[in-house]
Amino acid sequence: MKKSLKITLIVIGVLVGIVAVDTLQAKIFNNSPILKVRENLNGGRTAYIDKGVFVNHYYCINKEEKTLFKGAKYTCPELEENKESTNGFDKEFLQCIENELGGYLVTEKDNLIEIPLSEIKKDDNEKIEYYKGVYASEHPDNMYVIVYPKNGTYESNIMKGFDKYFYENFSVYQTSESPFGPTIYIHNANNDVDFKDIFNKCKINSNSNDGKSMPSKTTNKLKDTKKIVIKTNNKELGTISNEDTLNKILNTISSSKQYGDAFLCDGHGFDFEMYDKNSKLIDTIYVWSDGNRLIPASISGEGCSYYSISDNIDLRKIIEDETDYIFYNILDVRDNDNQKLQLFYKDDKNNYYLKSENTNEILIKFMLNNQVMTLKYALENNYISAEKVAIDYPNILIKE
């Protein structure tokens, strides 16, 4: 037998073996296959389907899971009949969100006044499943809007009216978006709404104390850490050697827990390289871009698994405090980018151009505080540099 043919047969055999083992573990243990493509379903009873080579793994909005061979039919069960729900999220949760948001708007002299949907949007309103908008009677600039479209489908033309209403009325406001829940817009005097705190208060948290702790063998060796080098995409962002910050990170890692075996397969965004006093690498902590998930490289490799941070620490804030990295997104609500190229901003060194008839249609959102503003306002008020935006988004802000 020729050597090349033999190698080919060995490779094929190994691949077949990997697929077979993956299929068996998924079917026997009702797991998601490791080799898969995830189809997220917005709306309905099914949150997502992990499609493997020979099996599909269904994850339902009521937390039930089912692994079946390809071709088998499966429908996720209805939510509990005695639980009032609106398109997959319960009304009790919404009521709690509304109460918490209202607390950011009113004083003892205020009442909450309804904002008609027609005041914000004139068309496509039949595509909205749920809407609630209010403002404070004595402080009319204090307002919030909650919106959820039919079937959970956030079409840009539906949401653009809400974006426009807020960016035309306020220099700075806050938003919270989720593919599995309502979108929230809010403005008050300080733009200080803590969405994370609100959601923690209102959600029914199944992640109690039954989560799996990180192995003590792993956490014990990390105690020798004297330096952390933070990287993203193999680019070094900065180094942490301050003892208080190191202890804060180590405590966060040690207290994190793993809940269940259903994970989003979105991949981590940052590497925390942990070094001892001799600059020897102990381990690398993979950190997700939401700042709330992590896993040491030494125990990764188990599908899409990770540990969730159980205290109120957001590792994104540590990254921003210790490096020049900024967590932000550009929100482009233009109808198209084939518009007139015009001078948008200039500093001592460069001119910056933008293709837009209305420059207000390019917004920026800072992810740590959920504040949104026009990009022009952010540049003129030194929230961020034009140089950085032009590097990160060269197709939007053009430097010359």
Secondary structure as a PSIPRED ss2 file (coil, helix, strand):
# PSIPRED VFORMAT (PSIPRED V4.0)

   1 M C   1.000  0.000  0.000
   2 K C   1.000  0.000  0.000
   3 K H   0.000  1.000  0.000
   4 S H   0.000  1.000  0.000
   5 L H   0.000  1.000  0.000
   6 K H   0.000  1.000  0.000
   7 I H   0.000  1.000  0.000
   8 T H   0.000  1.000  0.000
   9 L H   0.000  1.000  0.000
  10 I H   0.000  1.000  0.000
  11 V H   0.000  1.000  0.000
  12 I H   0.000  1.000  0.000
  13 G H   0.000  1.000  0.000
  14 V H   0.000  1.000  0.000
  15 L H   0.000  1.000  0.000
  16 V H   0.000  1.000  0.000
  17 G H   0.000  1.000  0.000
  18 I H   0.000  1.000  0.000
  19 V H   0.000  1.000  0.000
  20 A H   0.000  1.000  0.000
  21 V H   0.000  1.000  0.000
  22 D H   0.000  1.000  0.000
  23 T H   0.000  1.000  0.000
  24 L H   0.000  1.000  0.000
  25 Q H   0.000  1.000  0.000
  26 A H   0.000  1.000  0.000
  27 K H   0.000  1.000  0.000
  28 I H   0.000  1.000  0.000
  29 F C   1.000  0.000  0.000
  30 N C   1.000  0.000  0.000
  31 N C   1.000  0.000  0.000
  32 S C   1.000  0.000  0.000
  33 P C   1.000  0.000  0.000
  34 I C   1.000  0.000  0.000
  35 L C   1.000  0.000  0.000
  36 K C   1.000  0.000  0.000
  37 V E   0.000  0.000  1.000
  38 R E   0.000  0.000  1.000
  39 E E   0.000  0.000  1.000
  40 N E   0.000  0.000  1.000
  41 L C   1.000  0.000  0.000
  42 N C   1.000  0.000  0.000
  43 G C   1.000  0.000  0.000
  44 G C   1.000  0.000  0.000
  45 R C   1.000  0.000  0.000
  46 T E   0.000  0.000  1.000
  47 A E   0.000  0.000  1.000
  48 Y E   0.000  0.000  1.000
  49 I E   0.000  0.000  1.000
  50 D E   0.000  0.000  1.000
  51 K E   0.000  0.000  1.000
  52 G C   1.000  0.000  0.000
  53 V C   1.000  0.000  0.000
  54 F C   1.000  0.000  0.000
  55 V E   0.000  0.000  1.000
  56 N E   0.000  0.000  1.000
  57 H E   0.000  0.000  1.000
  58 Y E   0.000  0.000  1.000
  59 Y E   0.000  0.000  1.000
  60 C E   0.000  0.000  1.000
  61 I C   1.000  0.000  0.000
  62 N C   1.000  0.000  0.000
  63 K C   1.000  0.000  0.000
  64 E C   1.000  0.000  0.000
  65 E E   0.000  0.000  1.000
  66 K E   0.000  0.000  1.000
  67 T E   0.000  0.000  1.000
  68 L E   0.000  0.000  1.000
  69 F E   0.000  0.000  1.000
  70 K C   1.000  0.000  0.000
  71 G C   1.000  0.000  0.000
  72 A C   1.000  0.000  0.000
  73 K C   1.000  0.000  0.000
  74 Y C   1.000  0.000  0.000
  75 T C   1.000  0.000  0.000
  76 C C   1.000  0.000  0.000
  77 P C   1.000  0.000  0.000
  78 E C   1.000  0.000  0.000
  79 L C   1.000  0.000  0.000
  80 E C   1.000  0.000  0.000
  81 E C   1.000  0.000  0.000
  82 N C   1.000  0.000  0.000
  83 K C   1.000  0.000  0.000
  84 E C   1.000  0.000  0.000
  85 S E   0.000  0.000  1.000
  86 T E   0.000  0.000  1.000
  87 N C   1.000  0.000  0.000
  88 G C   1.000  0.000  0.000
  89 F E   0.000  0.000  1.000
  90 D E   0.000  0.000  1.000
  91 K H   0.000  1.000  0.000
  92 E H   0.000  1.000  0.000
  93 F H   0.000  1.000  0.000
  94 L H   0.000  1.000  0.000
  95 Q H   0.000  1.000  0.000
  96 C H   0.000  1.000  0.000
  97 I H   0.000  1.000  0.000
  98 E H   0.000  1.000  0.000
  99 N H   0.000  1.000  0.000
 100 E H   0.000  1.000  0.000
 101 L H   0.000  1.000  0.000
 102 G H   0.000  1.000  0.000
 103 G H   0.000  1.000  0.000
 104 Y C   1.000  0.000  0.000
 105 L C   1.000  0.000  0.000
 106 V C   1.000  0.000  0.000
 107 T C   1.000  0.000  0.000
 108 E C   1.000  0.000  0.000
 109 K C   1.000  0.000  0.000
 110 D C   1.000  0.000  0.000
 111 N C   1.000  0.000  0.000
 112 L E   0.000  0.000  1.000
 113 I E   0.000  0.000  1.000
 114 E E   0.000  0.000  1.000
 115 I C   1.000  0.000  0.000
 116 P C   1.000  0.000  0.000
 117 L H   0.000  1.000  0.000
 118 S H   0.000  1.000  0.000
 119 E H   0.000  1.000  0.000
 120 I H   0.000  1.000  0.000
 121 K C   1.000  0.000  0.000
 122 K C   1.000  0.000  0.000
 123 D C   1.000  0.000  0.000
 124 D C   1.000  0.000  0.000
 125 N H   0.000  1.000  0.000
 126 E H   0.000  1.000  0.000
 127 K H   0.000  1.000  0.000
 128 I E   0.000  0.000  1.000
 129 E E   0.000  0.000  1.000
 130 Y E   0.000  0.000  1.000
 131 Y E   0.000  0.000  1.000
 132 K E   0.000  0.000  1.000
 133 G E   0.000  0.000  1.000
 134 V E   0.000  0.000  1.000
 135 Y E   0.000  0.000  1.000
 136 A E   0.000  0.000  1.000
 137 S C   1.000  0.000  0.000
 138 E C   1.000  0.000  0.000
 139 H C   1.000  0.000  0.000
 140 P C   1.000  0.000  0.000
 141 D C   1.000  0.000  0.000
 142 N C   1.000  0.000  0.000
 143 M E   0.000  0.000  1.000
 144 Y E   0.000  0.000  1.000
 145 V E   0.000  0.000  1.000
 146 I E   0.000  0.000  1.000
 147 V E   0.000  0.000  1.000
 148 Y E   0.000  0.000  1.000
 149 P E   0.000  0.000  1.000
 150 K H   0.000  1.000  0.000
 151 N H   0.000  1.000  0.000
 152 G H   0.000  1.000  0.000
 153 T C   1.000  0.000  0.000
 154 Y C   1.000  0.000  0.000
 155 E C   1.000  0.000  0.000
 156 S H   0.000  1.000  0.000
 157 N H   0.000  1.000  0.000
 158 I H   0.000  1.000  0.000
 159 M H   0.000  1.000  0.000
 160 K H   0.000  1.000  0.000
 161 G H   0.000  1.000  0.000
 162 F H   0.000  1.000  0.000
 163 D H   0.000  1.000  0.000
 164 K H   0.000  1.000  0.000
 165 Y H   0.000  1.000  0.000
 166 F H   0.000  1.000  0.000
 167 Y H   0.000  1.000  0.000
 168 E H   0.000  1.000  0.000
 169 N H   0.000  1.000  0.000
 170 F C   1.000  0.000  0.000
 171 S C   1.000  0.000  0.000
 172 V E   0.000  0.000  1.000
 173 Y E   0.000  0.000  1.000
 174 Q E   0.000  0.000  1.000
 175 T E   0.000  0.000  1.000
 176 S E   0.000  0.000  1.000
 177 E C   1.000  0.000  0.000
 178 S C   1.000  0.000  0.000
 179 P C   1.000  0.000  0.000
 180 F C   1.000  0.000  0.000
 181 G C   1.000  0.000  0.000
 182 P C   1.000  0.000  0.000
 183 T E   0.000  0.000  1.000
 184 I E   0.000  0.000  1.000
 185 Y E   0.000  0.000  1.000
 186 I E   0.000  0.000  1.000
 187 H E   0.000  0.000  1.000
 188 N C   1.000  0.000  0.000
 189 A C   1.000  0.000  0.000
 190 N C   1.000  0.000  0.000
 191 N C   1.000  0.000  0.000
 192 D C   1.000  0.000  0.000
 193 V C   1.000  0.000  0.000
 194 D C   1.000  0.000  0.000
 195 F H   0.000  1.000  0.000
 196 K H   0.000  1.000  0.000
 197 D H   0.000  1.000  0.000
 198 I H   0.000  1.000  0.000
 199 F H   0.000  1.000  0.000
 200 N H   0.000  1.000  0.000
 201 K H   0.000  1.000  0.000
 202 C H   0.000  1.000  0.000
 203 K C   1.000  0.000  0.000
 204 I C   1.000  0.000  0.000
 205 N C   1.000  0.000  0.000
 206 S C   1.000  0.000  0.000
 207 N C   1.000  0.000  0.000
 208 S C   1.000  0.000  0.000
 209 N C   1.000  0.000  0.000
 210 D C   1.000  0.000  0.000
 211 G C   1.000  0.000  0.000
 212 K E   0.000  0.000  1.000
 213 S E   0.000  0.000  1.000
 214 M C   1.000  0.000  0.000
 215 P C   1.000  0.000  0.000
 216 S H   0.000  1.000  0.000
 217 K H   0.000  1.000  0.000
 218 T H   0.000  1.000  0.000
 219 T H   0.000  1.000  0.000
 220 N H   0.000  1.000  0.000
 221 K H   0.000  1.000  0.000
 222 L H   0.000  1.000  0.000
 223 K C   1.000  0.000  0.000
 224 D C   1.000  0.000  0.000
 225 T C   1.000  0.000  0.000
 226 K C   1.000  0.000  0.000
 227 K E   0.000  0.000  1.000
 228 I E   0.000  0.000  1.000
 229 V E   0.000  0.000  1.000
 230 I E   0.000  0.000  1.000
 231 K E   0.000  0.000  1.000
 232 T E   0.000  0.000  1.000
 233 N C   1.000  0.000  0.000
 234 N C   1.000  0.000  0.000
 235 K E   0.000  0.000  1.000
 236 E E   0.000  0.000  1.000
 237 L E   0.000  0.000  1.000
 238 G E   0.000  0.000  1.000
 239 T E   0.000  0.000  1.000
 240 I E   0.000  0.000  1.000
 241 S C   1.000  0.000  0.000
 242 N C   1.000  0.000  0.000
 243 E H   0.000  1.000  0.000
 244 D H   0.000  1.000  0.000
 245 T H   0.000  1.000  0.000
 246 L H   0.000  1.000  0.000
 247 N H   0.000  1.000  0.000
 248 K H   0.000  1.000  0.000
 249 I H   0.000  1.000  0.000
 250 L H   0.000  1.000  0.000
 251 N H   0.000  1.000  0.000
 252 T H   0.000  1.000  0.000
 253 I H   0.000  1.000  0.000
 254 S H   0.000  1.000  0.000
 255 S H   0.000  1.000  0.000
 256 S C   1.000  0.000  0.000
 257 K E   0.000  0.000  1.000
 258 Q E   0.000  0.000  1.000
 259 Y C   1.000  0.000  0.000
 260 G C   1.000  0.000  0.000
 261 D C   1.000  0.000  0.000
 262 A C   1.000  0.000  0.000
 263 F C   1.000  0.000  0.000
 264 L C   1.000  0.000  0.000
 265 C C   1.000  0.000  0.000
 266 D C   1.000  0.000  0.000
 267 G C   1.000  0.000  0.000
 268 H C   1.000  0.000  0.000
 269 G C   1.000  0.000  0.000
 270 F E   0.000  0.000  1.000
 271 D E   0.000  0.000  1.000
 272 F E   0.000  0.000  1.000
 273 E E   0.000  0.000  1.000
 274 M E   0.000  0.000  1.000
 275 Y E   0.000  0.000  1.000
 276 D C   1.000  0.000  0.000
 277 K C   1.000  0.000  0.000
 278 N C   1.000  0.000  0.000
 279 S C   1.000  0.000  0.000
 280 K C   1.000  0.000  0.000
 281 L E   0.000  0.000  1.000
 282 I E   0.000  0.000  1.000
 283 D E   0.000  0.000  1.000
 284 T E   0.000  0.000  1.000
 285 I E   0.000  0.000  1.000
 286 Y E   0.000  0.000  1.000
 287 V E   0.000  0.000  1.000
 288 W C   1.000  0.000  0.000
 289 S C   1.000  0.000  0.000
 290 D C   1.000  0.000  0.000
 291 G C   1.000  0.000  0.000
 292 N C   1.000  0.000  0.000
 293 R E   0.000  0.000  1.000
 294 L E   0.000  0.000  1.000
 295 I E   0.000  0.000  1.000
 296 P E   0.000  0.000  1.000
 297 A H   0.000  1.000  0.000
 298 S H   0.000  1.000  0.000
 299 I H   0.000  1.000  0.000
 300 S C   1.000  0.000  0.000
 301 G C   1.000  0.000  0.000
 302 E C   1.000  0.000  0.000
 303 G C   1.000  0.000  0.000
 304 C C   1.000  0.000  0.000
 305 S C   1.000  0.000  0.000
 306 Y C   1.000  0.000  0.000
 307 Y E   0.000  0.000  1.000
 308 S E   0.000  0.000  1.000
 309 I C   1.000  0.000  0.000
 310 S C   1.000  0.000  0.000
 311 D C   1.000  0.000  0.000
 312 N C   1.000  0.000  0.000
 313 I C   1.000  0.000  0.000
 314 D C   1.000  0.000  0.000
 315 L H   0.000  1.000  0.000
 316 R H   0.000  1.000  0.000
 317 K H   0.000  1.000  0.000
 318 I H   0.000  1.000  0.000
 319 I H   0.000  1.000  0.000
 320 E H   0.000  1.000  0.000
 321 D H   0.000  1.000  0.000
 322 E H   0.000  1.000  0.000
 323 T C   1.000  0.000  0.000
 324 D C   1.000  0.000  0.000
 325 Y C   1.000  0.000  0.000
 326 I C   1.000  0.000  0.000
 327 F C   1.000  0.000  0.000
 328 Y E   0.000  0.000  1.000
 329 N E   0.000  0.000  1.000
 330 I E   0.000  0.000  1.000
 331 L E   0.000  0.000  1.000
 332 D E   0.000  0.000  1.000
 333 V C   1.000  0.000  0.000
 334 R C   1.000  0.000  0.000
 335 D C   1.000  0.000  0.000
 336 N C   1.000  0.000  0.000
 337 D C   1.000  0.000  0.000
 338 N C   1.000  0.000  0.000
 339 Q C   1.000  0.000  0.000
 340 K C   1.000  0.000  0.000
 341 L E   0.000  0.000  1.000
 342 Q E   0.000  0.000  1.000
 343 L E   0.000  0.000  1.000
 344 F E   0.000  0.000  1.000
 345 Y E   0.000  0.000  1.000
 346 K E   0.000  0.000  1.000
 347 D C   1.000  0.000  0.000
 348 D C   1.000  0.000  0.000
 349 K C   1.000  0.000  0.000
 350 N C   1.000  0.000  0.000
 351 N E   0.000  0.000  1.000
 352 Y E   0.000  0.000  1.000
 353 Y E   0.000  0.000  1.000
 354 L E   0.000  0.000  1.000
 355 K E   0.000  0.000  1.000
 356 S C   1.000  0.000  0.000
 357 E C   1.000  0.000  0.000
 358 N C   1.000  0.000  0.000
 359 T H   0.000  1.000  0.000
 360 N H   0.000  1.000  0.000
 361 E H   0.000  1.000  0.000
 362 I E   0.000  0.000  1.000
 363 L E   0.000  0.000  1.000
 364 I E   0.000  0.000  1.000
 365 K E   0.000  0.000  1.000
 366 F E   0.000  0.000  1.000
 367 M C   1.000  0.000  0.000
 368 L C   1.000  0.000  0.000
 369 N C   1.000  0.000  0.000
 370 N C   1.000  0.000  0.000
 371 Q E   0.000  0.000  1.000
 372 V E   0.000  0.000  1.000
 373 M E   0.000  0.000  1.000
 374 T E   0.000  0.000  1.000
 375 L H   0.000  1.000  0.000
 376 K H   0.000  1.000  0.000
 377 Y H   0.000  1.000  0.000
 378 A H   0.000  1.000  0.000
 379 L H   0.000  1.000  0.000
 380 E H   0.000  1.000  0.000
 381 N C   1.000  0.000  0.000
 382 N C   1.000  0.000  0.000
 383 Y C   1.000  0.000  0.000
 384 I C   1.000  0.000  0.000
 385 S C   1.000  0.000  0.000
 386 A H   0.000  1.000  0.000
 387 E H   0.000  1.000  0.000
 388 K H   0.000  1.000  0.000
 389 V H   0.000  1.000  0.000
 390 A H   0.000  1.000  0.000
 391 I H   0.000  1.000  0.000
 392 D H   0.000  1.000  0.000
 393 Y C   1.000  0.000  0.000
 394 P C   1.000  0.000  0.000
 395 N C   1.000  0.000  0.000
 396 I C   1.000  0.000  0.000
 397 L C   1.000  0.000  0.000
 398 I E   0.000  0.000  1.000
 399 K E   0.000  0.000  1.000
 400 E C   1.000  0.000  0.000
